Amino acid sequence: MDSCLFCQITAGKQECRKVIETSQLVGFHDTNPKAPVHVLIVPKRHVERPEELRVEELEDIFKQSEEVAQILGIKDSGYRLIFNVGSHAGQTIDHVHLHLLGGAPANVLY
């Protein structure tokens, strides 16, 4: 979907501060971070809800989230993985994305 911001990012039509990319996803820094480390991990295929993801996409998202945490130096100290699903949960872009947050203790972040 060309009008979807995340589809534009994953297609390379919109700039981002990329951390990781595989054949199925792109991980990039959030432009409005809620933590010292805030990365969005986004499947390249337009999917609106996590339950619509294919098994291999889910596996890649979780495998790469660990890799992102390692790359950014927060794997050992800890991090959060969050899917916001629907407007009441704070989802503002209708393209599923996993938030990886870390870099400070959770009680400092929220």
Secondary structure, DSSP 8 states (H G I E B T S, - for coil): -TT-HHHHHHTTSS---EEEE-SSEEEEE-SS-SSSEEEEEEESS--SSGGGS-HHHHHHHHHHHHHHHHHTT-TTT-EEEEE--SGGGT--SSS--EEEEESS-HHHH-
